[in-house]
């Protein structure tokens, strides 16, 4: 029953919350958010605007604050994963929050790619991704140090933007032509 209510939640509301999260934490205008969301995955990754947002991240501060972020993720992710499954119907979630923390560490240490991130989330429906972004980025609201809080919210928003664009690219990709149809000669 609850899942049906969430499914009926207006597309406008879902989109507004997600777009607002991107605008706020990536310091983008509404128009810039729309422009980035309209790109395909390759276009986003190659986009100067997105590249600038990644380049502006304070990687040293993020690396130094990894213990804080890891602890927060380990604390918050189990309930988040439960919410994804019970409320949004996401079937596959990581076995432990440590998986997500390790992936973010790998990304910050240049050991993981954005394309791999999209691949890992390929089974998550786009609507569930879009609904979950404000909650995930909001985990870091409790971090007292403003610089650390802002950097972690920015990196999560950037990674989530990649996921949304990847999911939308998957859902709008043209179908492959049917190659199995037999050709029947006409009489």
SESE-310439 format. One line per field, with one value per residue: residue in one letter; x, y, z of N, C-alpha, C in turn. Coordinates in steps of 0.001 Angstrom, whole numbers, plus 500000, padded with zeros to 6 digits. Each point is the difference from the previous one (the first is absolute). Example, Ala and Ser with C-alpha at 12.3 -4.5 7.8 and 13.67 -1.06 7.14 Angstrom:
BEGIN
residu A / S
nc1 513190 / 499650
nc2 494310 / 501050
nc3 507800 / 499280
cac1 499110 / 500820
cac2 501190 / 501190
cac3 500000 / 500060
cc1 500900 / 499230
cc2 501200 / 501090
cc3 500000 / 500730
# end
This chain:
BEGIN
residu X / X / X / X / X / X / X / X / X / X / X / X / X / X / X / X / X / X / X / X / X / X / X / X / X / X / X / X / X / X / X / X / X / X / X / X / X / X / X / X / X / X / X / X / X / X / X / X / X / X / X / X / X / X / X / X / X / X / X / X / X / X / X / X / X / X / X / X / X / X / X / X / X / X / X / X / X / X / X / X / X / X / X / X / X / X / X / X / X / X / X / X / X / X / X / X / X / X / X / X / X / X / X / X / X / X / X / X / X / X / X / X / X / X / X / X / X / X / X / X / X / X / X / X / X / X / X / X / X / X / X / X / X / X / X / X / X / X / X / X / X / X / X / X / X / X / X / X / X / X / X / X / X / X / X / X / X / X / X / X / X / X / X / X / X / X / X / X / X / X / X / X / X / X / X / X / X / X / X / X / X / X / X / X / X / X / X
nc1 500828 / 500976 / 500412 / 498691 / 499936 / 501144 / 499471 / 498951 / 501051 / 499670 / 500089 / 499136 / 499383 / 500048 / 499658 / 499061 / 499747 / 500043 / 499308 / 499199 / 500104 / 499884 / 499005 / 499493 / 500236 / 499596 / 499224 / 498864 / 499748 / 498712 / 500363 / 501057 / 499195 / 499050 / 500956 / 500471 / 498783 / 500044 / 501211 / 500665 / 500287 / 500295 / 498886 / 499412 / 500572 / 499710 / 498901 / 500379 / 498693 / 499794 / 500889 / 499473 / 498801 / 500445 / 500512 / 498833 / 499832 / 499984 / 500700 / 500916 / 499071 / 499519 / 501223 / 500308 / 498828 / 500700 / 500753 / 499789 / 500265 / 501030 / 500287 / 499785 / 500678 / 500908 / 499840 / 499988 / 500935 / 500134 / 499630 / 500942 / 500822 / 499592 / 500120 / 501157 / 500195 / 499676 / 500517 / 501177 / 500005 / 501103 / 500246 / 500984 / 500429 / 501023 / 500840 / 500872 / 499930 / 500805 / 499151 / 499019 / 500351 / 500240 / 498810 / 499460 / 500589 / 499590 / 498832 / 500055 / 500350 / 499093 / 499334 / 499025 / 499210 / 499622 / 500589 / 500945 / 499909 / 499859 / 501015 / 500570 / 499458 / 500392 / 499886 / 500474 / 498680 / 499885 / 498730 / 500467 / 500851 / 499079 / 499192 / 501031 / 500230 / 498875 / 499490 / 500609 / 499828 / 498772 / 500570 / 500634 / 498705 / 500249 / 500791 / 500632 / 501100 / 499754 / 501313 / 500107 / 498995 / 500408 / 501233 / 499581 / 499247 / 501025 / 500873 / 499154 / 499741 / 501299 / 500269 / 499064 / 500527 / 501157 / 499550 / 499445 / 501042 / 500742 / 499162 / 499984 / 501307 / 499995 / 499152 / 500845 / 500853 / 500291 / 498925 / 500654 / 500300 / 498867 / 500942 / 498983 / 499412 / 499299 / 500771 / 498770 / 500474 / 499735 / 498767
nc2 498805 / 500008 / 498888 / 499689 / 500446 / 499361 / 498934 / 500410 / 500084 / 501229 / 499875 / 500992 / 499430 / 498803 / 500507 / 500665 / 498992 / 499166 / 500770 / 500195 / 498709 / 499756 / 500848 / 499570 / 498715 / 500201 / 500850 / 499477 / 500690 / 500283 / 501002 / 500213 / 499812 / 500720 / 500856 / 499817 / 500095 / 500933 / 499953 / 499290 / 498781 / 499671 / 500628 / 499391 / 498823 / 500301 / 500311 / 501157 / 500192 / 498741 / 500059 / 501202 / 499423 / 499018 / 500879 / 500544 / 498686 / 500137 / 499336 / 500905 / 500944 / 499564 / 499877 / 501201 / 500283 / 499127 / 500047 / 501309 / 500091 / 499219 / 500586 / 501149 / 499603 / 499492 / 501139 / 500753 / 499330 / 499270 / 501070 / 500615 / 498960 / 499962 / 501317 / 499852 / 498964 / 500470 / 501182 / 499771 / 498835 / 500577 / 499083 / 500573 / 499846 / 500778 / 499009 / 500984 / 500915 / 499068 / 499329 / 500775 / 499886 / 498706 / 500014 / 500776 / 499237 / 498933 / 500632 / 500378 / 498719 / 500398 / 499163 / 500867 / 499603 / 501104 / 499447 / 499645 / 501215 / 500444 / 499261 / 500361 / 501102 / 499209 / 499281 / 501152 / 499943 / 500707 / 499646 / 498808 / 500068 / 500522 / 499084 / 499193 / 500791 / 500689 / 498793 / 499460 / 501043 / 499885 / 498812 / 500819 / 500255 / 498837 / 500106 / 500229 / 499431 / 501281 / 500144 / 499152 / 500554 / 501193 / 499621 / 499370 / 501038 / 500754 / 499212 / 499864 / 501292 / 500196 / 499087 / 500575 / 501139 / 499419 / 499550 / 501179 / 500664 / 499145 / 500110 / 501302 / 499925 / 499153 / 500805 / 500864 / 499009 / 500188 / 499297 / 498876 / 500048 / 499459 / 499170 / 499616 / 500999 / 498989 / 500035 / 500294 / 499271 / 501041 / 499502
nc3 500000 / 500905 / 499411 / 499988 / 501262 / 500254 / 499414 / 500735 / 500812 / 499941 / 498698 / 500054 / 501036 / 499415 / 498826 / 500665 / 500822 / 498966 / 499179 / 501025 / 500224 / 498702 / 499885 / 501135 / 499832 / 498753 / 500686 / 499522 / 498905 / 500050 / 499231 / 500774 / 501036 / 499406 / 499717 / 501227 / 500512 / 499065 / 500554 / 499089 / 500400 / 498760 / 499648 / 501038 / 499833 / 498742 / 500665 / 499458 / 499999 / 499632 / 499040 / 499834 / 500131 / 499229 / 499150 / 500304 / 499958 / 501291 / 499088 / 500323 / 500063 / 498839 / 499564 / 500494 / 499462 / 499299 / 501094 / 499939 / 498709 / 500134 / 501139 / 499389 / 498926 / 500790 / 500615 / 498901 / 499342 / 501112 / 500659 / 499319 / 500129 / 501264 / 500041 / 499362 / 500822 / 501186 / 499791 / 499438 / 500651 / 500448 / 499087 / 499344 / 501236 / 500283 / 500217 / 499853 / 500947 / 500410 / 499216 / 500384 / 501272 / 499745 / 499354 / 500913 / 500911 / 499319 / 499928 / 501263 / 500036 / 499114 / 500801 / 499949 / 499018 / 499376 / 498950 / 500840 / 500489 / 498766 / 499646 / 501131 / 499510 / 499022 / 501091 / 500437 / 500158 / 498891 / 500128 / 500333 / 498993 / 499216 / 500501 / 499828 / 498989 / 500197 / 500210 / 498958 / 499223 / 500484 / 499813 / 499194 / 500110 / 500586 / 498940 / 501134 / 499544 / 499771 / 500008 / 501006 / 500663 / 499612 / 500300 / 501094 / 500267 / 499675 / 500613 / 501003 / 499976 / 499839 / 500922 / 500732 / 499629 / 500155 / 501165 / 500239 / 499544 / 500690 / 501019 / 499825 / 499856 / 501030 / 500642 / 499451 / 500310 / 498725 / 499733 / 500213 / 498718 / 499706 / 500383 / 500755 / 499411 / 499588 / 498972 / 499724 / 498982 / 499291 / 499819
cac1 499172 / 500884 / 500769 / 499122 / 499935 / 501250 / 499989 / 499116 / 500556 / 500096 / 501288 / 500464 / 500575 / 501253 / 500980 / 500326 / 500908 / 501286 / 500623 / 500369 / 501204 / 501119 / 500246 / 500540 / 501281 / 500992 / 499996 / 499592 / 498677 / 499004 / 500259 / 501189 / 499607 / 499227 / 500919 / 500786 / 499100 / 499607 / 501104 / 500178 / 501098 / 501273 / 499952 / 500184 / 501377 / 500869 / 499530 / 500864 / 499316 / 500098 / 501426 / 500334 / 499471 / 500889 / 501294 / 499857 / 499941 / 501230 / 500303 / 500794 / 499087 / 499173 / 500839 / 500263 / 498761 / 499434 / 499517 / 498714 / 499009 / 499828 / 499216 / 498639 / 499383 / 499756 / 498886 / 498749 / 499631 / 499084 / 498606 / 499791 / 499831 / 498696 / 499029 / 500028 / 499326 / 498616 / 499165 / 500187 / 499992 / 501306 / 500217 / 501382 / 500768 / 501236 / 499904 / 500402 / 500330 / 501430 / 500165 / 499865 / 501122 / 501203 / 499933 / 500277 / 501442 / 500644 / 499803 / 500848 / 501389 / 500112 / 499994 / 498680 / 499600 / 498595 / 499289 / 499819 / 498930 / 498737 / 499846 / 499620 / 498631 / 499164 / 498728 / 499154 / 499139 / 500294 / 499125 / 500522 / 501219 / 499646 / 499382 / 500931 / 501117 / 499976 / 500222 / 501403 / 500827 / 499626 / 500705 / 501119 / 499515 / 500380 / 501426 / 500124 / 500986 / 499328 / 500790 / 499892 / 498604 / 499753 / 500757 / 499386 / 498719 / 500307 / 500474 / 498866 / 499104 / 500634 / 499901 / 498584 / 499689 / 500487 / 499083 / 498726 / 500221 / 500216 / 498719 / 499164 / 500583 / 499581 / 498571 / 499678 / 500843 / 499181 / 500030 / 500729 / 499058 / 499789 / 500805 / 499588 / 498889 / 500397 / 499546 / 499188 / 499922 / 498632 / 499712
cac2 501195 / 501157 / 500057 / 500599 / 501439 / 500579 / 499919 / 501049 / 501318 / 500706 / 500118 / 501357 / 500051 / 499238 / 500761 / 501241 / 499715 / 499584 / 501156 / 500925 / 499436 / 500259 / 501442 / 500475 / 499441 / 500177 / 501433 / 500174 / 500585 / 499040 / 499800 / 499154 / 498644 / 499445 / 499744 / 498803 / 498849 / 499712 / 499338 / 498568 / 499777 / 500446 / 501460 / 500535 / 499771 / 500877 / 501370 / 500905 / 500446 / 498925 / 499861 / 501103 / 499658 / 498979 / 500628 / 500903 / 499248 / 500028 / 498572 / 499823 / 500060 / 498794 / 498866 / 500169 / 499798 / 498681 / 499282 / 500581 / 499606 / 498538 / 499717 / 500476 / 499088 / 498721 / 500229 / 500376 / 499212 / 498864 / 500457 / 500465 / 498810 / 499445 / 500891 / 499737 / 498737 / 499929 / 501094 / 500287 / 498752 / 499649 / 498614 / 499712 / 501040 / 499405 / 499183 / 500780 / 501391 / 500096 / 499968 / 501364 / 500776 / 499577 / 500491 / 501440 / 500104 / 499622 / 501084 / 501136 / 499598 / 499712 / 498564 / 499667 / 500943 / 500384 / 498996 / 498832 / 500375 / 499826 / 498558 / 499388 / 500405 / 499820 / 499332 / 500893 / 500815 / 501435 / 500694 / 499747 / 500817 / 501407 / 500211 / 499755 / 500952 / 500972 / 499314 / 499594 / 501200 / 500561 / 499330 / 500801 / 501194 / 499923 / 500277 / 501361 / 500774 / 500442 / 499689 / 498558 / 499731 / 500475 / 499190 / 498679 / 500148 / 500282 / 498795 / 499079 / 500554 / 499789 / 498579 / 499723 / 500565 / 499000 / 498860 / 500369 / 500122 / 498636 / 499288 / 500576 / 499580 / 498599 / 499897 / 500625 / 499427 / 499338 / 498542 / 499384 / 499420 / 498565 / 499286 / 498606 / 499781 / 499346 / 500675 / 499097 / 500565 / 500207 / 499140
cac3 500000 / 500104 / 498762 / 498991 / 500239 / 499509 / 498542 / 499518 / 500307 / 498724 / 499335 / 500275 / 501346 / 499969 / 499232 / 500698 / 501119 / 499459 / 499344 / 501066 / 500639 / 499096 / 499932 / 501277 / 500413 / 498936 / 499729 / 498612 / 499793 / 499523 / 498569 / 499884 / 500396 / 498878 / 498890 / 500319 / 499998 / 498624 / 499309 / 500224 / 500941 / 499410 / 499948 / 501350 / 500444 / 499203 / 500122 / 500764 / 501226 / 500979 / 500310 / 500901 / 501332 / 500569 / 500255 / 501145 / 501251 / 500789 / 500162 / 501219 / 501145 / 499955 / 500447 / 501431 / 500763 / 499717 / 501195 / 500404 / 498998 / 500075 / 501213 / 499755 / 499040 / 500668 / 500929 / 499329 / 498835 / 500180 / 499950 / 498625 / 499183 / 500354 / 499374 / 498563 / 499730 / 500458 / 499506 / 498578 / 499256 / 499441 / 500397 / 500370 / 500686 / 500523 / 501211 / 501168 / 499677 / 499744 / 498546 / 499488 / 500529 / 499270 / 498632 / 500010 / 500243 / 498739 / 499041 / 500388 / 499778 / 498559 / 499763 / 499461 / 498954 / 499955 / 499202 / 500884 / 500919 / 499274 / 499795 / 501279 / 500337 / 498810 / 500304 / 500802 / 499134 / 500003 / 500952 / 501349 / 500124 / 500120 / 501311 / 501100 / 500018 / 501105 / 501278 / 500079 / 500166 / 501298 / 501103 / 500487 / 500704 / 501414 / 500155 / 500531 / 499250 / 498782 / 498805 / 499775 / 499631 / 498635 / 499040 / 499879 / 499308 / 498598 / 499314 / 499859 / 498985 / 498694 / 499676 / 499743 / 498683 / 499050 / 500037 / 499370 / 498559 / 499514 / 500002 / 498945 / 498727 / 499811 / 499712 / 498715 / 498946 / 498986 / 500022 / 498899 / 499036 / 500148 / 499018 / 500006 / 499079 / 498752 / 498803 / 499169 / 498658 / 499521 / 498848
cc1 500872 / 500793 / 499169 / 499909 / 501255 / 500043 / 499130 / 500523 / 500290 / 501424 / 500597 / 500697 / 501326 / 501096 / 500440 / 501008 / 501393 / 500728 / 500467 / 501267 / 501224 / 500352 / 500685 / 501416 / 501082 / 500110 / 499767 / 498662 / 499058 / 500228 / 501212 / 499692 / 499261 / 500913 / 500816 / 499132 / 499585 / 501089 / 499920 / 501246 / 501341 / 500061 / 500213 / 501451 / 500968 / 499648 / 500963 / 499350 / 500098 / 501460 / 500465 / 499527 / 500868 / 501348 / 499959 / 499912 / 501352 / 500349 / 500825 / 499110 / 499107 / 500792 / 500270 / 498776 / 499337 / 499544 / 498633 / 498903 / 499706 / 499131 / 498538 / 499264 / 499674 / 498824 / 498673 / 499548 / 499093 / 498519 / 499652 / 499758 / 498638 / 498890 / 499939 / 499227 / 498514 / 499101 / 500101 / 500080 / 501303 / 500359 / 501410 / 500639 / 501270 / 499752 / 500327 / 500304 / 501478 / 500294 / 499983 / 501170 / 501286 / 499994 / 500341 / 501489 / 500761 / 499879 / 500930 / 501480 / 500245 / 500075 / 498656 / 499617 / 498510 / 499193 / 499749 / 498884 / 498640 / 499721 / 499517 / 498547 / 499013 / 498658 / 499040 / 499147 / 500302 / 499158 / 500498 / 501276 / 499635 / 499369 / 501003 / 501086 / 499921 / 500284 / 501474 / 500914 / 499744 / 500651 / 501005 / 499581 / 500464 / 501478 / 500163 / 500960 / 499411 / 500757 / 499898 / 498597 / 499755 / 500733 / 499372 / 498648 / 500229 / 500450 / 498867 / 499014 / 500576 / 499890 / 498553 / 499555 / 500435 / 499035 / 498681 / 500157 / 500227 / 498705 / 499088 / 500522 / 499595 / 498552 / 499617 / 500854 / 499110 / 500150 / 500797 / 498991 / 499913 / 500747 / 499544 / 498871 / 500509 / 499464 / 499261 / 499901 / 498545 / 499768 / 500016
cc2 501258 / 500181 / 500635 / 501504 / 500683 / 499994 / 501103 / 501397 / 500703 / 500062 / 501370 / 500074 / 499266 / 500815 / 501268 / 499751 / 499622 / 501203 / 501035 / 499529 / 500263 / 501486 / 500494 / 499509 / 500041 / 501460 / 500275 / 500717 / 498895 / 499679 / 499084 / 498552 / 499328 / 499651 / 498738 / 498746 / 499592 / 499264 / 498490 / 499843 / 500487 / 501523 / 500632 / 499890 / 500914 / 501472 / 500871 / 500447 / 498937 / 499790 / 501063 / 499688 / 498943 / 500600 / 500908 / 499267 / 500062 / 498559 / 499757 / 500016 / 498753 / 498783 / 500084 / 499689 / 498653 / 499249 / 500503 / 499523 / 498511 / 499630 / 500413 / 499074 / 498649 / 500108 / 500164 / 499038 / 498801 / 500407 / 500486 / 498810 / 499354 / 500818 / 499760 / 498726 / 500048 / 501077 / 500223 / 498745 / 499649 / 498618 / 499721 / 501224 / 499347 / 499224 / 500790 / 501432 / 500179 / 500013 / 501423 / 500866 / 499652 / 500551 / 501484 / 500239 / 499679 / 501080 / 501172 / 499699 / 499593 / 498513 / 499526 / 501058 / 500308 / 498986 / 498743 / 500280 / 499773 / 498516 / 499307 / 500292 / 499761 / 499326 / 500882 / 500848 / 501495 / 500751 / 499814 / 500802 / 501449 / 500310 / 499921 / 501059 / 501019 / 499359 / 499640 / 501200 / 500636 / 499322 / 500937 / 501303 / 500025 / 500300 / 501462 / 500877 / 500338 / 499614 / 498517 / 499652 / 500382 / 499148 / 498621 / 500076 / 500259 / 498739 / 498996 / 500504 / 499771 / 498535 / 499609 / 500560 / 499025 / 498810 / 500302 / 500097 / 498619 / 499218 / 500528 / 499615 / 498561 / 499919 / 500626 / 499457 / 499295 / 498491 / 499504 / 499406 / 498495 / 499289 / 498555 / 499719 / 499373 / 500816 / 498994 / 500600 / 500166 / 499147 / 500730
cc3 500000 / 498706 / 498892 / 500167 / 499491 / 498481 / 499412 / 500287 / 498683 / 499477 / 500267 / 501353 / 500048 / 499330 / 500702 / 501115 / 499513 / 499385 / 501024 / 500720 / 499132 / 499978 / 501269 / 500255 / 498926 / 499584 / 498522 / 499956 / 499535 / 498523 / 499805 / 500374 / 498849 / 498828 / 500249 / 499970 / 498588 / 499215 / 500151 / 500879 / 499452 / 499955 / 501355 / 500438 / 499261 / 500132 / 500800 / 501317 / 501087 / 500410 / 500974 / 501415 / 500664 / 500368 / 501225 / 501338 / 500695 / 500369 / 501259 / 501241 / 500046 / 500495 / 501502 / 500840 / 499712 / 501254 / 500486 / 499052 / 500074 / 501195 / 499810 / 499033 / 500644 / 500962 / 499259 / 498892 / 500266 / 499947 / 498591 / 499077 / 500269 / 499338 / 498490 / 499659 / 500343 / 499396 / 498491 / 499142 / 499317 / 500512 / 500493 / 500635 / 500524 / 501295 / 501253 / 499578 / 499683 / 498502 / 499423 / 500458 / 499253 / 498577 / 499938 / 500239 / 498715 / 498951 / 500321 / 499792 / 498548 / 499684 / 499431 / 498974 / 500083 / 499201 / 500826 / 501009 / 499347 / 499785 / 501277 / 500378 / 498860 / 500286 / 500808 / 499056 / 500147 / 501029 / 501435 / 500235 / 500287 / 501354 / 501142 / 500155 / 501138 / 501360 / 500171 / 500238 / 501366 / 501192 / 500659 / 500669 / 501450 / 500243 / 500395 / 499214 / 498628 / 498731 / 499658 / 499524 / 498535 / 498957 / 499809 / 499319 / 498514 / 499268 / 499838 / 498945 / 498599 / 499573 / 499688 / 498651 / 498909 / 499950 / 499290 / 498490 / 499391 / 499910 / 498903 / 498620 / 499683 / 499549 / 498668 / 498863 / 498980 / 500087 / 498806 / 499027 / 500201 / 498888 / 499855 / 499014 / 498709 / 498832 / 499137 / 498603 / 499569 / 498752 / 498684
# end
